[in-house]
Amino acid sequence: MNSVFISQTQVLSIDVHRLSVNIENVLQALGMKLTDADDYLLNLIHPISKQSMLLAHPEASFSFFENPKFDFEHNVLWLNNIDLKLGKKITSALKKSEGMFVFAATIGHDLENWSKQQMKAGNSLEGYIIDIVGSELAEKTADYLHNHLQSLTESNGYGITNRYSPGYCNWPVTDQHNLFKLFGESNYGIELSESSLMLPVKSVSGIMGVGKGLKRAEYKCRFCDDDKCILRKQFR
């Protein structure tokens, strides 16, 4: 790829007003449709969503790696001598990549702390809705980064794949530790616990493939059995 893309870590500051909360996604996470929601519930969700926009601090960072190496027999990707055990689905989706973006995105600690405060005060529903909205905004932050990188790659004559994260599509969440090794001394402002939990919790990390002829595609969530996957809830 002749070093078209900068390999050093780059930080993307994001105006929170460029993000939005999809009320239908929040309701879907609560197990219902918009037509099922009564005024009481909607009157909780709307102000929580507005307040969440004030408390979210979206930021994303990314690095680019050339010449990814694949072990197709074992469904492993090698970047800078770090192995990522992607599993069959993700390996197949990325196999034509000529380069790889490694990324992390977060909205900070404030929404997580607000949710905990509400739970502690006995406001379980409010706390749960705040938690859902936080997950929604974290994904929207990752979406914003994805769109930014898609524009960057397309302006240079390349395409970009879907993004994939440890813990989904049979990529072990424990591989988060190897992914973070690729961040080097810069951890993008996100800490990683021994159990592979990212802190702040409302964070997203993962990879995207780059190459000629590659493109984002609809997630094939109807074939997936991961009930905890946010993308599956949106696209099934």
C-alpha positions in Angstrom: 0.0 0.0 0.0 3.1 2.2 -0.1 2.4 3.7 3.3 -0.6 5.7 2.1 -1.9 5.9 5.6 -0.1 7.2 8.7 0.9 4.4 11.1 1.3 6.5 14.2 -1.6 6.7 16.7 -4.1 9.4 15.8 -6.8 10.8 18.0 -10.1 11.9 16.7 -12.0 14.4 18.9 -15.7 14.2 18.3 -18.4 16.9 18.9 -21.1 15.0 20.9 -23.7 16.9 18.9 -22.7 14.8 15.9 -24.0 11.8 17.7 -27.6 10.9 18.5 -29.6 8.4 20.5 -31.9 6.1 18.6 -34.9 5.7 20.9 -36.0 2.5 19.0 -32.6 0.9 19.8 -33.0 1.8 23.5 -36.5 0.3 23.5 -35.3 -2.8 21.6 -32.7 -3.3 24.4 -35.6 -3.1 26.8 -37.3 -5.9 24.9 -40.0 -3.8 23.2 -41.0 -1.8 20.1 -41.9 1.8 19.9 -45.5 0.9 19.6 -45.3 -1.0 23.0 -43.9 1.9 24.9 -46.2 4.0 27.1 -45.9 7.7 27.9 -44.3 7.0 31.3 -41.4 5.1 29.7 -40.9 7.5 26.9 -40.9 10.4 29.4 -38.0 8.7 31.1 -36.0 7.9 28.0 -36.2 11.3 26.3 -34.8 13.4 29.2 -32.2 10.7 30.0 -31.1 10.8 26.4 -30.7 14.6 26.5 -28.8 14.6 29.8 -26.6 11.8 28.5 -25.5 13.9 25.5 -24.2 16.5 28.1 -22.3 13.8 30.0 -20.8 11.9 27.1 -17.2 12.8 26.1 -16.7 10.9 22.8 -13.2 10.3 21.6 -11.6 7.8 19.3 -8.1 6.8 18.3 -6.7 4.6 15.7 -3.4 3.2 14.2 -2.8 1.6 10.8 -0.8 -1.6 10.2 0.4 -2.7 6.8 0.8 -6.2 5.4 -1.4 -8.2 7.8 -0.6 -11.9 7.9 -3.2 -14.6 8.1 -3.1 -18.2 9.2 -6.2 -19.5 7.5 -5.8 -23.0 8.9 -6.2 -21.7 12.5 -8.1 -18.4 11.7 -5.4 -16.2 13.2 -4.3 -12.7 12.1 -0.8 -11.5 12.8 0.0 -7.8 13.2 3.4 -6.7 14.3 4.1 -10.3 15.6 0.9 -10.1 17.8 -1.6 -12.9 17.1 -5.3 -12.3 17.1 -7.5 -15.4 17.2 -10.3 -14.0 15.1 -12.3 -17.1 14.4 -13.6 -18.3 11.0 -16.2 -15.6 10.4 -14.0 -12.6 10.9 -11.0 -14.2 9.2 -13.2 -14.8 6.1 -14.4 -11.2 6.2 -10.9 -9.7 6.4 -8.9 -12.1 4.3 -8.5 -9.8 1.4 -7.2 -6.9 3.5 -4.0 -5.2 2.5 -3.8 -3.2 5.8 -5.6 -3.0 9.1 -6.9 -0.2 11.3 -6.8 -0.9 15.0 -9.1 1.4 17.0 -10.6 2.3 20.3 -13.5 4.6 21.0 -15.0 5.8 24.3 -17.5 8.2 25.8 -15.7 8.4 29.2 -16.8 7.5 32.7 -19.6 10.0 33.4 -22.6 8.1 32.1 -21.4 4.9 33.8 -21.1 6.8 37.1 -24.5 8.3 36.7 -26.1 4.9 36.1 -24.4 3.6 39.2 -25.7 6.5 41.2 -29.3 5.9 40.1 -29.0 2.2 40.9 -27.7 3.0 44.3 -30.5 5.4 44.9 -33.0 2.7 44.1 -33.9 4.0 40.7 -33.2 0.7 38.9 -35.1 1.5 35.7 -33.5 4.9 35.3 -30.1 3.4 35.9 -30.7 0.6 33.4 -31.9 3.1 30.7 -28.8 5.2 31.3 -26.6 2.2 30.9 -28.4 1.3 27.6 -28.1 4.9 26.3 -24.4 4.8 27.2 -23.9 1.7 25.1 -25.8 3.3 22.3 -23.6 6.4 22.4 -20.4 4.3 22.6 -21.5 2.5 19.4 -22.4 5.8 17.7 -18.9 7.0 18.6 -17.4 3.9 16.9 -19.8 4.5 13.9 -18.5 8.1 13.6 -14.9 6.8 13.6 -15.8 4.1 11.1 -17.4 6.7 8.7 -14.3 9.0 9.1 -12.0 6.1 8.2 -14.2 5.1 5.3 -13.9 8.6 3.8 -10.2 8.5 4.4 -9.7 5.2 2.6 -12.1 5.9 -0.2 -10.3 9.2 -0.9 -7.1 7.2 -1.4 -8.7 4.6 -3.7 -9.3 1.9 -1.1 -12.2 0.3 0.6 -12.9 -0.6 4.2 -14.6 -3.6 5.8 -17.0 -3.8 8.7 -15.5 -3.4 12.1 -15.0 -6.3 14.4 -14.4 -6.4 18.2 -13.1 -9.1 20.6 -16.1 -10.9 22.2 -18.1 -11.0 19.0 -18.4 -13.5 16.1 -16.4 -16.1 18.2 -13.4 -13.8 18.6 -12.5 -14.5 22.3 -12.8 -11.4 24.5 -9.5 -12.5 26.2 -7.8 -11.4 22.9 -8.5 -7.9 24.1 -5.1 -8.1 25.8 -3.3 -8.9 22.6 -5.2 -6.1 20.8 -4.1 -3.7 23.4 -0.4 -4.7 22.9 -0.8 -3.2 19.5 -1.6 0.2 21.1 1.9 0.3 22.5 2.5 2.9 25.2 -0.6 4.7 24.1 -3.7 2.9 25.4 -6.1 5.5 23.9 -7.1 6.6 27.4 -8.7 3.2 28.1 -7.5 0.8 30.7 -7.9 -3.0 30.5 -8.6 -5.2 33.5 -7.2 -8.7 33.9 -10.6 -10.0 33.0 -10.5 -8.1 29.6 -13.0 -5.4 30.7 -12.3 -2.0 29.2 -12.4 1.0 31.6 -14.3 3.2 30.9 -16.9 0.5 30.4 -18.6 2.4 27.6 -15.8 1.8 25.1 -15.4 -0.1 21.9 -12.2 -1.5 20.4 -11.5 -3.6 17.4 -10.1 -3.8 13.8 -11.2 -2.9 10.3 -9.6 -4.2 7.1 -8.5 -1.9 4.3 -7.9 -2.9 0.7 -8.8 -2.5 -3.0 -12.3 -3.6 -3.7 -13.3 -4.0 0.0 -16.5 -2.5 1.3 -18.8 -2.4 4.3 -21.6 -4.8 4.2 -24.7 -5.6 6.1 -24.0 -7.6 9.2 -25.3 -11.2 8.8 -26.8 -11.1 12.2 -29.7 -13.4 11.4 -27.2 -16.2 11.3 -25.7 -15.3 14.6 -26.6 -16.8 18.0 -25.0 -14.2 20.2 -27.9 -12.6 22.1 -25.6 -10.1 23.8 -24.4 -8.5 20.6 -25.6 -4.9 20.1 -25.2 -5.1 16.3 -27.4 -8.3 16.2 -30.1 -6.4 18.1 -30.0 -3.7 15.5 -29.8 -5.7 12.3 -31.5 -9.1 13.0 
